[in-house]
């Protein structure tokens, strides 16, 4: 649905009050006839062109508070949503959640991200890493079960190397 400005709504009502039919007004303003009729009914019921108040819960942070949140981030006073939440609680006595702060940042063009703990290797690199490790273990001639746990891999690889099971005499 296209938003109609207050000026356009007042033009529509003025044309209707001058006696023009709703079909003519709709063609002239390039909107549907049902929209013209709806605007006329709303004007007669409320005696104004303004929008009705929107439903829903009111925001916890006012425009001034949102600007403070943005200033905390851009000036480096706070570096994350948790720090901003604590600062708002102390300075402004506003109890908001981290999610509210993150939504505020996102709404104003800033985003939060989850810091990665360690780099992940693509699947091809995992196989190359595994083959290289296996090759080195065989090359060194180790005669035991080798457990390889790598922090670069997403899970634990267990490599059983049983080389030359004959006893030395």
C-alpha positions as CSV (number, residue, x, y, z in Angstrom):
1,X,0.0,0.0,0.0
2,X,1.4,3.4,-1.0
3,X,1.6,6.1,1.7
4,X,-0.4,9.2,0.9
5,X,0.8,12.5,2.2
6,X,-1.4,14.8,4.2
7,X,-1.3,17.3,1.4
8,X,-2.6,14.7,-1.1
9,X,-5.4,13.7,1.3
10,X,-6.4,17.3,1.7
11,X,-6.5,17.8,-2.1
12,X,-8.7,14.8,-2.5
13,X,-11.2,16.0,0.2
14,X,-11.1,19.5,-1.4
15,X,-12.0,18.1,-4.8
16,X,-14.8,16.0,-3.3
17,X,-16.2,19.0,-1.4
18,X,-16.2,21.0,-4.7
19,X,-18.6,18.4,-6.0
20,X,-16.4,16.3,-8.3
21,X,-17.2,12.5,-8.4
22,X,-14.9,10.1,-6.7
23,X,-14.0,8.4,-10.0
24,X,-12.8,11.7,-11.4
25,X,-10.8,12.5,-8.3
26,X,-9.2,9.0,-8.4
27,X,-8.2,9.5,-12.1
28,X,-6.8,12.9,-11.4
29,X,-4.8,11.9,-8.3
30,X,-3.8,8.5,-9.9
31,X,-5.2,6.4,-7.1
32,X,-8.0,3.9,-6.8
33,X,-11.6,4.9,-6.3
34,X,-11.8,2.9,-3.1
35,X,-8.9,4.8,-1.7
36,X,-10.7,8.1,-2.4
37,X,-13.9,6.8,-0.6
38,X,-11.8,5.5,2.3
39,X,-10.1,8.9,2.8
40,X,-13.4,10.7,2.7
41,X,-14.9,8.3,5.3
42,X,-11.9,8.8,7.6
43,X,-12.0,12.6,7.2
44,X,-15.8,12.6,8.1
45,X,-15.2,10.3,11.1
46,X,-12.1,12.0,12.6
47,X,-12.3,15.5,11.1
48,X,-8.6,15.4,10.4
49,X,-6.2,14.2,7.7
50,X,-3.6,12.9,10.2
51,X,-2.7,9.2,10.6
52,X,-4.1,7.3,13.5
53,X,-1.6,6.5,16.3
54,X,0.2,3.2,15.6
55,X,-0.5,0.3,17.8
56,X,2.2,-1.7,19.6
57,X,4.5,-1.3,22.6
58,X,6.2,2.1,22.9
59,X,9.9,2.2,22.5
60,X,12.1,2.1,25.6
61,X,14.8,4.3,24.1
62,X,13.8,7.8,23.0
63,X,15.5,9.5,20.1
64,X,17.9,11.2,22.4
65,X,18.8,7.9,24.0
66,X,19.4,6.3,20.6
67,X,21.7,9.1,19.7
68,X,23.6,8.5,23.0
69,X,24.0,4.8,22.1
70,X,25.4,5.7,18.7
71,X,27.7,8.2,20.3
72,X,29.0,5.6,22.8
73,X,29.9,3.3,19.9
74,X,31.4,5.9,17.5
75,X,33.5,7.6,20.1
76,X,34.8,4.3,21.5
77,X,33.4,4.8,25.0
78,X,31.8,1.4,24.7
79,X,32.7,-1.4,22.3
80,X,29.7,-3.8,22.6
81,X,26.1,-4.0,23.5
82,X,26.7,-5.3,27.0
83,X,28.8,-2.3,27.9
84,X,26.2,0.1,26.4
85,X,23.5,-1.7,28.4
86,X,25.5,-1.2,31.6
87,X,26.3,2.4,30.8
88,X,22.6,3.2,30.2
89,X,21.6,1.5,33.4
90,X,24.1,3.6,35.4
91,X,23.9,7.0,33.7
92,X,20.3,7.1,32.4
93,X,18.6,4.7,34.8
94,X,17.2,2.9,31.8
95,X,16.9,-0.9,32.0
96,X,17.2,-2.3,28.5
97,X,18.3,-5.7,27.2
98,X,21.3,-6.3,24.9
99,X,18.9,-7.2,22.2
100,X,17.3,-3.8,22.4
101,X,20.7,-2.2,22.0
102,X,21.6,-4.4,19.1
103,X,18.3,-3.5,17.4
104,X,19.0,0.1,17.9
105,X,22.4,-0.2,16.4
106,X,21.1,-2.1,13.4
107,X,18.3,0.4,12.8
108,X,20.8,3.2,12.6
109,X,23.1,1.4,10.2
110,X,25.6,-0.2,12.6
111,X,25.7,-3.9,13.2
112,X,26.9,-6.3,15.8
113,X,28.8,-9.4,15.0
114,X,29.9,-12.4,16.9
115,X,33.6,-12.6,17.1
116,X,35.0,-15.9,15.8
117,X,37.1,-17.9,18.2
118,X,39.5,-19.4,15.8
119,X,39.8,-19.6,12.0
120,X,38.0,-22.4,10.2
121,X,39.6,-24.4,7.4
122,X,37.5,-25.1,4.3
123,X,36.7,-28.8,3.8
124,X,39.4,-29.2,1.1
125,X,42.1,-27.8,3.4
126,X,40.9,-30.2,6.1
127,X,41.6,-33.2,3.9
128,X,45.0,-31.8,2.8
129,X,45.9,-31.2,6.4
130,X,44.9,-34.8,7.4
131,X,46.8,-36.4,4.5
132,X,49.9,-34.3,5.2
133,X,49.8,-35.2,8.9
134,X,49.3,-38.9,8.0
135,X,52.2,-38.8,5.5
136,X,54.5,-37.2,8.1
137,X,53.6,-39.8,10.8
138,X,54.3,-42.7,8.4
139,X,57.5,-41.0,7.1
140,X,58.8,-40.7,10.7
141,X,58.0,-44.4,11.2
142,X,56.0,-44.1,14.4
143,X,54.8,-47.5,15.7
144,X,51.9,-46.4,18.0
145,X,48.4,-45.2,17.8
146,X,48.5,-41.5,17.1
147,X,45.7,-39.2,18.2
148,X,45.6,-35.9,16.4
149,X,43.6,-33.1,17.8
150,X,43.9,-29.9,15.9
151,X,42.3,-26.6,17.0
152,X,42.0,-25.6,13.3
153,X,39.6,-28.5,12.7
154,X,36.0,-28.6,13.7
155,X,36.3,-32.1,15.2
156,X,38.8,-34.6,16.4
157,X,40.5,-37.0,14.0
158,X,41.8,-40.2,15.3
159,X,44.4,-41.8,13.1
160,X,45.3,-45.4,13.8
161,X,48.7,-46.2,12.5
162,X,49.7,-49.7,12.9
163,X,52.9,-50.0,11.0
164,X,55.0,-53.2,11.0
165,X,53.4,-55.2,13.7
166,X,56.2,-57.8,13.7
167,X,58.4,-58.0,16.7
168,X,62.1,-57.1,16.5
169,X,64.3,-60.1,17.2
